[in-house]
Amino acid sequence: MAWSRRECKAIVADYFSMLHKDVLGEKYSKSEHRRMLISQLQGRNHGAIEFKHQNISAVLSQLGRLTIKGYRPAWNYQKLLFDVVEEYVNANESLVQSTEDFLISRLPVSPITPTANVWDDAPERDLLKFQRQAENAPSFTAHKLDFSQLERRNRRLGELGEAFVLELERQRFLNIGKQDLAAEVQWSSKDVGDGLGYDIRSFDDSGDQEKFIEVKTTNAGKYQPFMISKNEVSFSKISSSQYSLYRVFQFSDTPRIYRLDGDVSSLVNLTPTNFRASF
């Protein structure tokens, strides 16, 4: 049985209550939240409630917002849920934004030293068939500033993410006793300038071939969409054998990375968000 608007509103409000606590580091019980919700829903069991929470994570990822780390996005959500989440975000913008701003305020003063446990698998490609359906359906709802826009404006986050990957690459060579290659790793976007199509110039383990790394950093979770320019996509295609995109996520909490190697356009769904108009 499809969820009603009343049910969707109740579970969305509950999700944001948990998300606020999650971001602030406050302890809470997901099972207790599910028990409290049962009385407001029409015969839903714990499994159905948990799956709906995963649906909400998927919607929030689509909207470029933070999600609860423990609820992996489930993309086959109902259109009504998308509408209710969007309505909640717009109606509670100051509360939602203050939660997201809290992570920005926690950015470290100096670069973070990476650990050996930063690597994660890239999101599964088959999930994107549901994501593509939502992306291709135009929305004419009025939007306020979303989190991905906020992050693009926060130059400090991007710089710290690039510094994180720079140190990670240097450590890789130091760990195999190649100090000369470690010294040659270049922060290209800073030392040379933007517009190259990549941020870090490194090498393969042998040092025989250059490696070009584009860094995309977010305070949000693994499934958060990222912005990538036409120039960056083109460079990944031309230099596919030497190109990697490092997606740094959960940066202000416990930084993790997944890697996409090669032509980005063959690895993700690219959705046009702006058009250049001319006469």
Residue, then its C-alpha position, 0 to 999 in steps of 0.5 A: m500500500a502506497w504511503s499517504r502524504r500524512e505518513c510521508k510528512a511524519i517520517v520526513a520530520d523524524y528523519f530530519s530530527m535524527l539527521h540534526k542529532d547525527v551531525l551534532g554528534e548527539k546519541y540517539s536510537k534509530s530503533e526507538h525512532r522507528r517505534m515512535l513512528i509506528s503509532q503514526l503510520q498505517g500498519r507499517n513494520h520496522g523494515a518498511i520504516e527503515f526502507k522509507h528512511q533510505n528512500i529519504s536519503a536518496v531524495l536528499s542526495q538528489l537535492g544536494r543535501l546532507t543525509i544520515k550516514g547509516y541510511r544508504p540511499a534506496w533510489n526507487y522512491q515514490k514521487l510523493l515522497f520527493d515532493v514532501v521532502e522538498e516541501y520540508v526543506n523549503a519550509n524549514e530552510s533556516l533549520v536545515q541550513s544551520t545543520e549543514d553550516f555546522l559541518i562547514s564550521r568544523l573545517p580544520v585550520s590546517p590540512i588533515t593527515p590521511t590514514a590508511n583506512v580512507w578508501d571506499d568502493a565507488p557507488e554501484r552503477d545499477l543504483l543510477k537507473f533509479q537516479r536517472q529517472a528522477e533527474n530526467a523529470p523536471s521540477f518547477t518548485a522554487h529552490k533556495l540555496d542547496f548544499s552543493q552550491l554552498e560547498r562550491r562557494n566554500r573555497r576552503l573545503g575544496e583546498l583542504g580536500e586537495a591538500f588531503v589527496l596531495e598528502l595521500e599521494r606523497q605518503r604512497f611514494l614514501n611508503i615504498g621508499k621513493q622519496d624522489l617521486a614523493a617530492e615531485v607530486q604537484w598541486s597543479s591547481k594551486d601551483v599552475g592554476d585552474g583550468l587544467g582539467y585536474d588538480i594533482r599531478s602524480f605518477d604510477d608506482s614505477g614513476d614512468q607515467e604521469k597520473f592526473i587527479e581531479v579532487k571533488t570534496t564534500n562534507a556529505g556522504k558517499y552518494q552525494p552528487f558532485m559538480i564537474s565542468k565540461n573541461e574536466v570531463s573532456f580532459s578525463k576522456i582525452s587522458s583516460s589512461q592516466y586520469s582518476l577522480y578522487r571523491v572525498f566525502q564525510f570530510s569534516d567527520t571521518p574523511r573517506i575516498y572513492r576513486l573513478d579511473g578513466d573517462v568520467s562520462s563512461l562511469v557516471n550519469l552526467t546531467p546538464t544543469n546550465f546552458r549557455a545562451s547566445f545569438 
